[in-house]
Structure formats: structure tokens, C-alpha cells
Amino acid sequence: MTFKEYFNIILNLLKDWRVIVTVVVVIFAMHSVCKIVNYKKKPKKVKKSKLLTEAQAAPQAQAAQPAQAEQPKEGEEEKK
């Protein structure tokens, strides 16, 4: 067989609808499998616990508040 005959056979083979459909299905399957294998979940966002944020905010809030007047104790009221 000459190169020209091989070329005609290969060209007729590639033009066949069954070969085209098979190639498309195989490419789609390979793409899907690669997506599944390489899938990575997004990491969950770490939420700060409310106790930690409140504990950190409490000293700042106390410093910002105005000083309150002291209330006399029970024993001191009687002395006055």
C-alpha cells in the first residue's frame, strides 16, 4: 500500500460519524472524571466565638464608660 491509500483510509475513518461520537463521549467522560478527582471543597470560614469577642470588648468598654459615684455601704449610712 502506498501513502496515498493509507491517507484515504485514515481520512474515511475520521469522517465516520461513529468515530466522531465516540471521541466526543470519551473527551466528555475524561473531563468529568478529572473534575471529580480534582474537586476540593472550599474551606469553611472560621467563626470567632462570641465569648472571646465579648471578653476582648469588655475591657475596652469599661475604659470608655464614665466613672460612677460610689454608693455608701449599709454601715456608713448610719454613721452620718
PDB file with SEQRES, HELIX, SHEET and CRYST1 records, atoms N, CA, C and O in Angstrom:
SEQRES   1 A   80  MET THR PHE LYS GLU TYR PHE ASN ILE ILE LEU ASN LEU          
SEQRES   2 A   80  LEU LYS ASP TRP ARG VAL ILE VAL THR VAL VAL VAL VAL          
SEQRES   3 A   80  ILE PHE ALA MET HIS SER VAL CYS LYS ILE VAL ASN TYR          
SEQRES   4 A   80  LYS LYS LYS PRO LYS LYS VAL LYS LYS SER LYS LEU LEU          
SEQRES   5 A   80  THR GLU ALA GLN ALA ALA PRO GLN ALA GLN ALA ALA GLN          
SEQRES   6 A   80  PRO ALA GLN ALA GLU GLN PRO LYS GLU GLY GLU GLU GLU          
SEQRES   7 A   80  LYS LYS                                                      
HELIX    1 AA1 PHE A    3  LYS A   15  1                                  13    
HELIX    2 AA2 TRP A   17  VAL A   37  1                                  21    
HELIX    3 AA3 LYS A   50  ALA A   64  1                                  15    
HELIX    4 AA4 GLU A   74  LYS A   79  1                                   6    
CRYST1    1.000    1.000    1.000  90.00  90.00  90.00 P 1           1          
ATOM      1  N   MET A   1       0.853  -1.179   0.000  1.00  0.00           N  
ATOM      2  CA  MET A   1       0.000   0.000   0.000  1.00  0.00           C  
ATOM      3  C   MET A   1       0.893   1.235   0.000  1.00  0.00           C  
ATOM      4  O   MET A   1       1.966   1.264   0.603  1.00  0.00           O  
ATOM      5  N   THR A   2       0.415   2.223  -0.683  1.00  0.00           N  
ATOM      6  CA  THR A   2       1.170   3.467  -0.759  1.00  0.00           C  
ATOM      7  C   THR A   2       0.649   4.437   0.297  1.00  0.00           C  
ATOM      8  O   THR A   2      -0.377   4.202   0.936  1.00  0.00           O  
ATOM      9  N   PHE A   3       1.371   5.505   0.455  1.00  0.00           N  
ATOM     10  CA  PHE A   3       0.975   6.531   1.431  1.00  0.00           C  
ATOM     11  C   PHE A   3      -0.382   7.123   1.080  1.00  0.00           C  
ATOM     12  O   PHE A   3      -1.172   7.435   1.971  1.00  0.00           O  
ATOM     13  N   LYS A   4      -0.659   7.279  -0.207  1.00  0.00           N  
ATOM     14  CA  LYS A   4      -1.932   7.856  -0.648  1.00  0.00           C  
ATOM     15  C   LYS A   4      -3.101   6.966  -0.243  1.00  0.00           C  
ATOM     16  O   LYS A   4      -4.149   7.477   0.150  1.00  0.00           O  
ATOM     17  N   GLU A   5      -2.944   5.649  -0.331  1.00  0.00           N  
ATOM     18  CA  GLU A   5      -4.013   4.731   0.065  1.00  0.00           C  
ATOM     19  C   GLU A   5      -4.220   4.779   1.586  1.00  0.00           C  
ATOM     20  O   GLU A   5      -5.357   4.781   2.059  1.00  0.00           O  
ATOM     21  N   TYR A   6      -3.110   4.818   2.357  1.00  0.00           N  
ATOM     22  CA  TYR A   6      -3.222   4.950   3.812  1.00  0.00           C  
ATOM     23  C   TYR A   6      -3.934   6.250   4.190  1.00  0.00           C  
ATOM     24  O   TYR A   6      -4.785   6.271   5.079  1.00  0.00           O  
ATOM     25  N   PHE A   7      -3.582   7.298   3.520  1.00  0.00           N  
ATOM     26  CA  PHE A   7      -4.190   8.602   3.806  1.00  0.00           C  
ATOM     27  C   PHE A   7      -5.693   8.564   3.545  1.00  0.00           C  
ATOM     28  O   PHE A   7      -6.458   9.116   4.336  1.00  0.00           O  
ATOM     29  N   ASN A   8      -6.134   7.937   2.473  1.00  0.00           N  
ATOM     30  CA  ASN A   8      -7.572   7.839   2.162  1.00  0.00           C  
ATOM     31  C   ASN A   8      -8.301   7.009   3.218  1.00  0.00           C  
ATOM     32  O   ASN A   8      -9.408   7.361   3.625  1.00  0.00           O  
ATOM     33  N   ILE A   9      -7.695   5.920   3.660  1.00  0.00           N  
ATOM     34  CA  ILE A   9      -8.326   5.083   4.692  1.00  0.00           C  
ATOM     35  C   ILE A   9      -8.468   5.866   5.997  1.00  0.00           C  
ATOM     36  O   ILE A   9      -9.531   5.849   6.618  1.00  0.00           O  
ATOM     37  N   ILE A  10      -7.402   6.553   6.416  1.00  0.00           N  
ATOM     38  CA  ILE A  10      -7.442   7.340   7.650  1.00  0.00           C  
ATOM     39  C   ILE A  10      -8.467   8.462   7.544  1.00  0.00           C  
ATOM     40  O   ILE A  10      -9.196   8.723   8.501  1.00  0.00           O  
ATOM     41  N   LEU A  11      -8.530   9.120   6.412  1.00  0.00           N  
ATOM     42  CA  LEU A  11      -9.493  10.203   6.212  1.00  0.00           C  
ATOM     43  C   LEU A  11     -10.920   9.686   6.273  1.00  0.00           C  
ATOM     44  O   LEU A  11     -11.778  10.318   6.890  1.00  0.00           O  
ATOM     45  N   ASN A  12     -11.189   8.556   5.647  1.00  0.00           N  
ATOM     46  CA  ASN A  12     -12.537   7.961   5.702  1.00  0.00           C  
ATOM     47  C   ASN A  12     -12.879   7.514   7.126  1.00  0.00           C  
ATOM     48  O   ASN A  12     -14.026   7.626   7.557  1.00  0.00           O  
ATOM     49  N   LEU A  13     -11.888   7.012   7.846  1.00  0.00           N  
ATOM     50  CA  LEU A  13     -12.118   6.598   9.221  1.00  0.00           C  
ATOM     51  C   LEU A  13     -12.480   7.794  10.105  1.00  0.00           C  
ATOM     52  O   LEU A  13     -13.400   7.702  10.917  1.00  0.00           O  
ATOM     53  N   LEU A  14     -11.776   8.899   9.956  1.00  0.00           N  
ATOM     54  CA  LEU A  14     -12.041  10.087  10.775  1.00  0.00           C  
ATOM     55  C   LEU A  14     -13.358  10.769  10.409  1.00  0.00           C  
ATOM     56  O   LEU A  14     -13.929  11.476  11.239  1.00  0.00           O  
ATOM     57  N   LYS A  15     -13.843  10.576   9.206  1.00  0.00           N  
ATOM     58  CA  LYS A  15     -15.112  11.180   8.784  1.00  0.00           C  
ATOM     59  C   LYS A  15     -16.326  10.378   9.239  1.00  0.00           C  
ATOM     60  O   LYS A  15     -17.451  10.870   9.161  1.00  0.00           O  
ATOM     61  N   ASP A  16     -16.117   9.164   9.709  1.00  0.00           N  
ATOM     62  CA  ASP A  16     -17.230   8.312  10.117  1.00  0.00           C  
ATOM     63  C   ASP A  16     -17.901   8.895  11.360  1.00  0.00           C  
ATOM     64  O   ASP A  16     -17.212   9.306  12.293  1.00  0.00           O  
ATOM     65  N   TRP A  17     -19.229   8.937  11.386  1.00  0.00           N  
ATOM     66  CA  TRP A  17     -19.977   9.563  12.479  1.00  0.00           C  
ATOM     67  C   TRP A  17     -19.795   8.806  13.796  1.00  0.00           C  
ATOM     68  O   TRP A  17     -19.815   9.410  14.868  1.00  0.00           O  
ATOM     69  N   ARG A  18     -19.617   7.477  13.715  1.00  0.00           N  
ATOM     70  CA  ARG A  18     -19.447   6.685  14.930  1.00  0.00           C  
ATOM     71  C   ARG A  18     -18.132   7.032  15.636  1.00  0.00           C  
ATOM     72  O   ARG A  18     -18.070   7.060  16.865  1.00  0.00           O  
ATOM     73  N   VAL A  19     -17.096   7.292  14.860  1.00  0.00           N  
ATOM     74  CA  VAL A  19     -15.805   7.659  15.444  1.00  0.00           C  
ATOM     75  C   VAL A  19     -15.900   9.040  16.082  1.00  0.00           C  
ATOM     76  O   VAL A  19     -15.375   9.260  17.173  1.00  0.00           O  
ATOM     77  N   ILE A  20     -16.562   9.960  15.410  1.00  0.00           N  
ATOM     78  CA  ILE A  20     -16.719  11.324  15.937  1.00  0.00           C  
ATOM     79  C   ILE A  20     -17.498  11.307  17.251  1.00  0.00           C  
ATOM     80  O   ILE A  20     -17.093  11.953  18.218  1.00  0.00           O  
ATOM     81  N   VAL A  21     -18.614  10.572  17.294  1.00  0.00           N  
ATOM     82  CA  VAL A  21     -19.432  10.490  18.506  1.00  0.00           C  
ATOM     83  C   VAL A  21     -18.630   9.838  19.636  1.00  0.00           C  
ATOM     84  O   VAL A  21     -18.686  10.295  20.778  1.00  0.00           O  
ATOM     85  N   THR A  22     -17.900   8.794  19.329  1.00  0.00           N  
ATOM     86  CA  THR A  22     -17.106   8.108  20.345  1.00  0.00           C  
ATOM     87  C   THR A  22     -16.031   9.022  20.922  1.00  0.00           C  
ATOM     88  O   THR A  22     -15.815   9.032  22.134  1.00  0.00           O  
ATOM     89  N   VAL A  23     -15.364   9.781  20.081  1.00  0.00           N  
ATOM     90  CA  VAL A  23     -14.327  10.704  20.541  1.00  0.00           C  
ATOM     91  C   VAL A  23     -14.937  11.776  21.451  1.00  0.00           C  
ATOM     92  O   VAL A  23     -14.366  12.104  22.491  1.00  0.00           O  
ATOM     93  N   VAL A  24     -16.080  12.315  21.066  1.00  0.00           N  
ATOM     94  CA  VAL A  24     -16.729  13.353  21.882  1.00  0.00           C  
ATOM     95  C   VAL A  24     -17.146  12.780  23.242  1.00  0.00           C  
ATOM     96  O   VAL A  24     -16.961  13.436  24.268  1.00  0.00           O  
ATOM     97  N   VAL A  25     -17.701  11.575  23.261  1.00  0.00           N  
ATOM     98  CA  VAL A  25     -18.129  10.957  24.518  1.00  0.00           C  
ATOM     99  C   VAL A  25     -16.925  10.670  25.418  1.00  0.00           C  
ATOM    100  O   VAL A  25     -16.987  10.895  26.627  1.00  0.00           O  
ATOM    101  N   VAL A  26     -15.842  10.181  24.840  1.00  0.00           N  
ATOM    102  CA  VAL A  26     -14.651   9.880  25.633  1.00  0.00           C  
ATOM    103  C   VAL A  26     -14.051  11.160  26.207  1.00  0.00           C  
ATOM    104  O   VAL A  26     -13.629  11.173  27.364  1.00  0.00           O  
ATOM    105  N   ILE A  27     -14.006  12.232  25.425  1.00  0.00           N  
ATOM    106  CA  ILE A  27     -13.473  13.509  25.923  1.00  0.00           C  
ATOM    107  C   ILE A  27     -14.347  14.038  27.064  1.00  0.00           C  
ATOM    108  O   ILE A  27     -13.827  14.513  28.074  1.00  0.00           O  
ATOM    109  N   PHE A  28     -15.664  13.956  26.906  1.00  0.00           N  
ATOM    110  CA  PHE A  28     -16.578  14.409  27.962  1.00  0.00           C  
ATOM    111  C   PHE A  28     -16.396  13.582  29.229  1.00  0.00           C  
ATOM    112  O   PHE A  28     -16.375  14.131  30.330  1.00  0.00           O  
ATOM    113  N   ALA A  29     -16.264  12.267  29.082  1.00  0.00           N  
ATOM    114  CA  ALA A  29     -16.087  11.399  30.249  1.00  0.00           C  
ATOM    115  C   ALA A  29     -14.767  11.703  30.956  1.00  0.00           C  
ATOM    116  O   ALA A  29     -14.725  11.763  32.185  1.00  0.00           O  
ATOM    117  N   MET A  30     -13.696  11.894  30.200  1.00  0.00           N  
ATOM    118  CA  MET A  30     -12.402  12.208  30.811  1.00  0.00           C  
ATOM    119  C   MET A  30     -12.443  13.542  31.539  1.00  0.00           C  
ATOM    120  O   MET A  30     -11.875  13.678  32.622  1.00  0.00           O  
ATOM    121  N   HIS A  31     -13.113  14.527  30.949  1.00  0.00           N  
ATOM    122  CA  HIS A  31     -13.232  15.837  31.587  1.00  0.00           C  
ATOM    123  C   HIS A  31     -14.017  15.723  32.898  1.00  0.00           C  
ATOM    124  O   HIS A  31     -13.638  16.322  33.905  1.00  0.00           O  
ATOM    125  N   SER A  32     -15.099  14.963  32.883  1.00  0.00           N  
ATOM    126  CA  SER A  32     -15.915  14.788  34.088  1.00  0.00           C  
ATOM    127  C   SER A  32     -15.131  14.078  35.187  1.00  0.00           C  
ATOM    128  O   SER A  32     -15.195  14.475  36.350  1.00  0.00           O  
ATOM    129  N   VAL A  33     -14.394  13.036  34.828  1.00  0.00           N  
ATOM    130  CA  VAL A  33     -13.614  12.297  35.816  1.00  0.00           C  
ATOM    131  C   VAL A  33     -12.529  13.190  36.407  1.00  0.00           C  
ATOM    132  O   VAL A  33     -12.281  13.140  37.612  1.00  0.00           O  
ATOM    133  N   CYS A  34     -11.885  13.997  35.585  1.00  0.00           N  
ATOM    134  CA  CYS A  34     -10.853  14.905  36.101  1.00  0.00           C  
ATOM    135  C   CYS A  34     -11.450  15.930  37.059  1.00  0.00           C  
ATOM    136  O   CYS A  34     -10.827  16.261  38.067  1.00  0.00           O  
ATOM    137  N   LYS A  35     -12.643  16.436  36.762  1.00  0.00           N  
ATOM    138  CA  LYS A  35     -13.310  17.384  37.666  1.00  0.00           C  
ATOM    139  C   LYS A  35     -13.606  16.730  39.006  1.00  0.00           C  
ATOM    140  O   LYS A  35     -13.411  17.343  40.055  1.00  0.00           O  
ATOM    141  N   ILE A  36     -14.081  15.477  38.976  1.00  0.00           N  
ATOM    142  CA  ILE A  36     -14.430  14.783  40.211  1.00  0.00           C  
ATOM    143  C   ILE A  36     -13.181  14.490  41.032  1.00  0.00           C  
ATOM    144  O   ILE A  36     -13.183  14.669  42.250  1.00  0.00           O  
ATOM    145  N   VAL A  37     -12.124  14.044  40.381  1.00  0.00           N  
ATOM    146  CA  VAL A  37     -10.899  13.681  41.096  1.00  0.00           C  
ATOM    147  C   VAL A  37     -10.233  14.913  41.695  1.00  0.00           C  
ATOM    148  O   VAL A  37      -9.710  14.841  42.807  1.00  0.00           O  
ATOM    149  N   ASN A  38     -10.238  16.030  40.995  1.00  0.00           N  
ATOM    150  CA  ASN A  38      -9.545  17.235  41.449  1.00  0.00           C  
ATOM    151  C   ASN A  38     -10.437  18.167  42.262  1.00  0.00           C  
ATOM    152  O   ASN A  38     -10.017  19.277  42.586  1.00  0.00           O  
ATOM    153  N   TYR A  39     -11.651  17.749  42.600  1.00  0.00           N  
ATOM    154  CA  TYR A  39     -12.577  18.613  43.328  1.00  0.00           C  
ATOM    155  C   TYR A  39     -12.066  18.844  44.744  1.00  0.00           C  
ATOM    156  O   TYR A  39     -11.683  17.905  45.441  1.00  0.00           O  
ATOM    157  N   LYS A  40     -12.067  20.094  45.151  1.00  0.00           N  
ATOM    158  CA  LYS A  40     -11.689  20.456  46.520  1.00  0.00           C  
ATOM    159  C   LYS A  40     -12.783  21.347  47.082  1.00  0.00           C  
ATOM    160  O   LYS A  40     -13.189  22.325  46.454  1.00  0.00           O  
ATOM    161  N   LYS A  41     -13.253  20.999  48.268  1.00  0.00           N  
ATOM    162  CA  LYS A  41     -14.258  21.824  48.913  1.00  0.00           C  
ATOM    163  C   LYS A  41     -13.622  23.122  49.373  1.00  0.00           C  
ATOM    164  O   LYS A  41     -12.451  23.159  49.752  1.00  0.00           O  
ATOM    165  N   LYS A  42     -14.394  24.163  49.336  1.00  0.00           N  
ATOM    166  CA  LYS A  42     -13.915  25.433  49.874  1.00  0.00           C  
ATOM    167  C   LYS A  42     -13.801  25.287  51.387  1.00  0.00           C  
ATOM    168  O   LYS A  42     -14.680  24.699  52.017  1.00  0.00           O  
ATOM    169  N   PRO A  43     -12.753  25.803  51.964  1.00  0.00           N  
ATOM    170  CA  PRO A  43     -12.612  25.680  53.423  1.00  0.00           C  
ATOM    171  C   PRO A  43     -13.704  26.481  54.130  1.00  0.00           C  
ATOM    172  O   PRO A  43     -14.091  27.565  53.694  1.00  0.00           O  
ATOM    173  N   LYS A  44     -14.183  25.913  55.226  1.00  0.00           N  
ATOM    174  CA  LYS A  44     -15.206  26.609  55.996  1.00  0.00           C  
ATOM    175  C   LYS A  44     -14.594  27.836  56.645  1.00  0.00           C  
ATOM    176  O   LYS A  44     -13.442  27.820  57.080  1.00  0.00           O  
ATOM    177  N   LYS A  45     -15.379  28.894  56.703  1.00  0.00           N  
ATOM    178  CA  LYS A  45     -14.915  30.105  57.366  1.00  0.00           C  
ATOM    179  C   LYS A  45     -14.950  29.885  58.869  1.00  0.00           C  
ATOM    180  O   LYS A  45     -15.946  29.414  59.418  1.00  0.00           O  
ATOM    181  N   VAL A  46     -13.870  30.224  59.514  1.00  0.00           N  
ATOM    182  CA  VAL A  46     -13.780  30.055  60.961  1.00  0.00           C  
ATOM    183  C   VAL A  46     -14.471  31.240  61.617  1.00  0.00           C  
ATOM    184  O   VAL A  46     -14.100  32.396  61.414  1.00  0.00           O  
ATOM    185  N   LYS A  47     -15.472  30.919  62.398  1.00  0.00           N  
ATOM    186  CA  LYS A  47     -16.196  31.978  63.105  1.00  0.00           C  
ATOM    187  C   LYS A  47     -15.602  32.131  64.491  1.00  0.00           C  
ATOM    188  O   LYS A  47     -15.351  31.148  65.188  1.00  0.00           O  
ATOM    189  N   LYS A  48     -15.382  33.368  64.879  1.00  0.00           N  
ATOM    190  CA  LYS A  48     -14.884  33.617  66.222  1.00  0.00           C  
ATOM    191  C   LYS A  48     -16.035  33.397  67.202  1.00  0.00           C  
ATOM    192  O   LYS A  48     -17.168  33.799  66.939  1.00  0.00           O  
ATOM    193  N   SER A  49     -15.742  32.769  68.312  1.00  0.00           N  
ATOM    194  CA  SER A  49     -16.800  32.528  69.275  1.00  0.00           C  
ATOM    195  C   SER A  49     -17.195  33.852  69.928  1.00  0.00           C  
ATOM    196  O   SER A  49     -16.374  34.757  70.073  1.00  0.00           O  
ATOM    197  N   LYS A  50     -18.445  33.946  70.312  1.00  0.00           N  
ATOM    198  CA  LYS A  50     -18.957  35.182  70.905  1.00  0.00           C  
ATOM    199  C   LYS A  50     -18.300  35.449  72.254  1.00  0.00           C  
ATOM    200  O   LYS A  50     -18.120  36.607  72.630  1.00  0.00           O  
ATOM    201  N   LEU A  51     -17.941  34.406  72.982  1.00  0.00           N  
ATOM    202  CA  LEU A  51     -17.316  34.593  74.296  1.00  0.00           C  
ATOM    203  C   LEU A  51     -15.973  35.295  74.174  1.00  0.00           C  
ATOM    204  O   LEU A  51     -15.652  36.175  74.972  1.00  0.00           O  
ATOM    205  N   LEU A  52     -15.196  34.909  73.182  1.00  0.00           N  
ATOM    206  CA  LEU A  52     -13.893  35.540  73.013  1.00  0.00           C  
ATOM    207  C   LEU A  52     -14.042  36.995  72.601  1.00  0.00           C  
ATOM    208  O   LEU A  52     -13.333  37.859  73.116  1.00  0.00           O  
ATOM    209  N   THR A  53     -14.946  37.276  71.688  1.00  0.00           N  
ATOM    210  CA  THR A  53     -15.100  38.655  71.225  1.00  0.00           C  
ATOM    211  C   THR A  53     -15.685  39.527  72.325  1.00  0.00           C  
ATOM    212  O   THR A  53     -15.299  40.690  72.444  1.00  0.00           O  
ATOM    213  N   GLU A  54     -16.599  39.007  73.129  1.00  0.00           N  
ATOM    214  CA  GLU A  54     -17.167  39.785  74.231  1.00  0.00           C  
ATOM    215  C   GLU A  54     -16.115  40.029  75.313  1.00  0.00           C  
ATOM    216  O   GLU A  54     -16.070  41.110  75.900  1.00  0.00           O  
ATOM    217  N   ALA A  55     -15.276  39.039  75.576  1.00  0.00           N  
ATOM    218  CA  ALA A  55     -14.242  39.189  76.593  1.00  0.00           C  
ATOM    219  C   ALA A  55     -13.218  40.231  76.168  1.00  0.00           C  
ATOM    220  O   ALA A  55     -12.706  40.969  77.010  1.00  0.00           O  
ATOM    221  N   GLN A  56     -12.916  40.304  74.901  1.00  0.00           N  
ATOM    222  CA  GLN A  56     -11.978  41.296  74.408  1.00  0.00           C  
ATOM    223  C   GLN A  56     -12.614  42.682  74.382  1.00  0.00           C  
ATOM    224  O   GLN A  56     -11.928  43.679  74.609  1.00  0.00           O  
ATOM    225  N   ALA A  57     -13.904  42.756  74.110  1.00  0.00           N  
ATOM    226  CA  ALA A  57     -14.584  44.039  74.022  1.00  0.00           C  
ATOM    227  C   ALA A  57     -14.889  44.616  75.412  1.00  0.00           C  
ATOM    228  O   ALA A  57     -15.011  45.834  75.549  1.00  0.00           O  
ATOM    229  N   ALA A  58     -15.014  43.772  76.442  1.00  0.00           N  
ATOM    230  CA  ALA A  58     -15.384  44.230  77.770  1.00  0.00           C  
ATOM    231  C   ALA A  58     -14.359  45.187  78.365  1.00  0.00           C  
ATOM    232  O   ALA A  58     -14.771  46.230  78.872  1.00  0.00           O  
ATOM    233  N   PRO A  59     -13.064  44.915  78.343  1.00  0.00           N  
ATOM    234  CA  PRO A  59     -12.107  45.882  78.913  1.00  0.00           C  
ATOM    235  C   PRO A  59     -12.125  47.217  78.166  1.00  0.00           C  
ATOM    236  O   PRO A  59     -11.946  48.267  78.785  1.00  0.00           O  
ATOM    237  N   GLN A  60     -12.327  47.197  76.914  1.00  0.00           N  
ATOM    238  CA  GLN A  60     -12.384  48.443  76.141  1.00  0.00           C  
ATOM    239  C   GLN A  60     -13.633  49.222  76.495  1.00  0.00           C  
ATOM    240  O   GLN A  60     -13.590  50.450  76.577  1.00  0.00           O  
ATOM    241  N   ALA A  61     -14.742  48.537  76.706  1.00  0.00           N  
ATOM    242  CA  ALA A  61     -15.998  49.203  77.033  1.00  0.00           C  
ATOM    243  C   ALA A  61     -15.929  49.808  78.432  1.00  0.00           C  
ATOM    244  O   ALA A  61     -16.479  50.886  78.658  1.00  0.00           O  
ATOM    245  N   GLN A  62     -15.275  49.146  79.365  1.00  0.00           N  
ATOM    246  CA  GLN A  62     -15.169  49.668  80.722  1.00  0.00           C  
ATOM    247  C   GLN A  62     -14.304  50.916  80.745  1.00  0.00           C  
ATOM    248  O   GLN A  62     -14.599  51.839  81.505  1.00  0.00           O  
ATOM    249  N   ALA A  63     -13.295  50.978  79.977  1.00  0.00           N  
ATOM    250  CA  ALA A  63     -12.421  52.145  79.956  1.00  0.00           C  
ATOM    251  C   ALA A  63     -13.140  53.350  79.355  1.00  0.00           C  
ATOM    252  O   ALA A  63     -12.847  54.487  79.726  1.00  0.00           O  
ATOM    253  N   ALA A  64     -14.057  53.128  78.454  1.00  0.00           N  
ATOM    254  CA  ALA A  64     -14.743  54.220  77.789  1.00  0.00           C  
ATOM    255  C   ALA A  64     -15.911  54.763  78.617  1.00  0.00           C  
ATOM    256  O   ALA A  64     -16.361  55.882  78.369  1.00  0.00           O  
ATOM    257  N   GLN A  65     -16.413  54.001  79.595  1.00  0.00           N  
ATOM    258  CA  GLN A  65     -17.563  54.441  80.375  1.00  0.00           C  
ATOM    259  C   GLN A  65     -17.119  55.466  81.430  1.00  0.00           C  
ATOM    260  O   GLN A  65     -16.020  55.362  81.976  1.00  0.00           O  
ATOM    261  N   PRO A  66     -17.982  56.457  81.713  1.00  0.00           N  
ATOM    262  CA  PRO A  66     -17.645  57.419  82.764  1.00  0.00           C  
ATOM    263  C   PRO A  66     -17.708  56.749  84.141  1.00  0.00           C  
ATOM    264  O   PRO A  66     -18.414  55.760  84.334  1.00  0.00           O  
ATOM    265  N   ALA A  67     -16.979  57.291  85.058  1.00  0.00           N  
ATOM    266  CA  ALA A  67     -16.930  56.721  86.414  1.00  0.00           C  
ATOM    267  C   ALA A  67     -18.257  56.974  87.116  1.00  0.00           C  
ATOM    268  O   ALA A  67     -18.837  58.055  87.008  1.00  0.00           O  
ATOM    269  N   GLN A  68     -18.725  55.967  87.834  1.00  0.00           N  
ATOM    270  CA  GLN A  68     -19.975  56.095  88.564  1.00  0.00           C  
ATOM    271  C   GLN A  68     -19.673  56.467  90.019  1.00  0.00           C  
ATOM    272  O   GLN A  68     -18.634  56.093  90.564  1.00  0.00           O  
ATOM    273  N   ALA A  69     -20.597  57.209  90.634  1.00  0.00           N  
ATOM    274  CA  ALA A  69     -20.423  57.603  92.031  1.00  0.00           C  
ATOM    275  C   ALA A  69     -20.553  56.372  92.922  1.00  0.00           C  
ATOM    276  O   ALA A  69     -21.355  55.476  92.659  1.00  0.00           O  
ATOM    277  N   GLU A  70     -19.754  56.350  93.975  1.00  0.00           N  
ATOM    278  CA  GLU A  70     -19.803  55.218  94.884  1.00  0.00           C  
ATOM    279  C   GLU A  70     -21.037  55.315  95.754  1.00  0.00           C  
ATOM    280  O   GLU A  70     -21.393  56.393  96.230  1.00  0.00           O  
ATOM    281  N   GLN A  71     -21.676  54.199  95.954  1.00  0.00           N  
ATOM    282  CA  GLN A  71     -22.842  54.167  96.829  1.00  0.00           C  
ATOM    283  C   GLN A  71     -22.375  53.828  98.247  1.00  0.00           C  
ATOM    284  O   GLN A  71     -21.549  52.934  98.434  1.00  0.00           O  
ATOM    285  N   PRO A  72     -22.887  54.517  99.208  1.00  0.00           N  
ATOM    286  CA  PRO A  72     -22.448  54.231 100.589  1.00  0.00           C  
ATOM    287  C   PRO A  72     -22.904  52.851 101.026  1.00  0.00           C  
ATOM    288  O   PRO A  72     -23.965  52.374 100.623  1.00  0.00           O  
ATOM    289  N   LYS A  73     -22.101  52.228 101.842  1.00  0.00           N  
ATOM    290  CA  LYS A  73     -22.439  50.900 102.353  1.00  0.00           C  
ATOM    291  C   LYS A  73     -23.416  51.045 103.508  1.00  0.00           C  
ATOM    292  O   LYS A  73     -23.638  52.151 104.000  1.00  0.00           O  
ATOM    293  N   GLU A  74     -23.992  49.954 103.937  1.00  0.00           N  
ATOM    294  CA  GLU A  74     -25.019  49.983 104.967  1.00  0.00           C  
ATOM    295  C   GLU A  74     -24.517  50.571 106.277  1.00  0.00           C  
ATOM    296  O   GLU A  74     -25.230  51.348 106.913  1.00  0.00           O  
ATOM    297  N   GLY A  75     -23.338  50.227 106.682  1.00  0.00           N  
ATOM    298  CA  GLY A  75     -22.794  50.694 107.954  1.00  0.00           C  
ATOM    299  C   GLY A  75     -22.459  52.171 107.901  1.00  0.00           C  
ATOM    300  O   GLY A  75     -22.565  52.843 108.927  1.00  0.00           O  
ATOM    301  N   GLU A  76     -22.069  52.700 106.786  1.00  0.00           N  
ATOM    302  CA  GLU A  76     -21.667  54.084 106.665  1.00  0.00           C  
ATOM    303  C   GLU A  76     -22.874  55.032 106.708  1.00  0.00           C  
ATOM    304  O   GLU A  76     -22.738  56.168 107.162  1.00  0.00           O  
ATOM    305  N   GLU A  77     -24.017  54.601 106.260  1.00  0.00           N  
ATOM    306  CA  GLU A  77     -25.219  55.447 106.273  1.00  0.00           C  
ATOM    307  C   GLU A  77     -25.603  55.800 107.715  1.00  0.00           C  
ATOM    308  O   GLU A  77     -25.993  56.936 107.986  1.00  0.00           O  
ATOM    309  N   GLU A  78     -25.500  54.868 108.611  1.00  0.00           N  
ATOM    310  CA  GLU A  78     -25.889  55.092 109.993  1.00  0.00           C  
ATOM    311  C   GLU A  78     -24.947  56.069 110.703  1.00  0.00           C  
ATOM    312  O   GLU A  78     -25.374  56.812 111.587  1.00  0.00           O  
ATOM    313  N   LYS A  79     -23.654  56.068 110.315  1.00  0.00           N  
ATOM    314  CA  LYS A  79     -22.685  56.936 110.963  1.00  0.00           C  
ATOM    315  C   LYS A  79     -22.926  58.388 110.604  1.00  0.00           C  
ATOM    316  O   LYS A  79     -22.646  59.258 111.429  1.00  0.00           O  
ATOM    317  N   LYS A  80     -23.412  58.687 109.458  1.00  0.00           N  
ATOM    318  CA  LYS A  80     -23.622  60.078 109.044  1.00  0.00           C  
ATOM    319  C   LYS A  80     -24.805  60.666 109.625  1.00  0.00           C  
ATOM    320  O   LYS A  80     -25.107  61.831 109.365  1.00  0.00           O  
TER     321      LYS A  80                                                      
END                                                                             
